Amino acid sequence: MSLPILITTVVLTAFYAWNEFLFATVFIDTESLKTIPSGLMNFRDALQTDWGILLAGMVIASLPMIILLIVLQKYLVRGLSEGSVKG
């Protein structure tokens, strides 16, 4: 009975950790430990941005989360809706 709620919590936590930008930019100094969004900021410069590489990196970075949401969609919808039903 609690499986959809637990899966929803896992999916949302994974989504927030995957897309974390602010803390990774401020607190992590090592390049190998940075998250994907903060690593993609290396393609930006003060004078120019390589939009093709940056947008391709964003698409590739979003694919694991999209696949996770498609696979667990049934549980995610059921877990989000179970808390809204009274009685």
Sequence and secondary structure as in RCSB ss.txt:
>XXXX:A:sequence
MSLPILITTVVLTAFYAWNEFLFATVFIDTESLKTIPSGLMNFRDALQTDWGILLAGMVIASLPMIILLIVLQKY
LVRGLSEGSVKG
>XXXX:A:secstr
  HHHHHHHHHHHHHHHHT  HHHHHH   GGGS HHHHHGGGB SS B HHHHHHHHHHHHHHHHHHHHHTHHH
HHHHHHHTT   
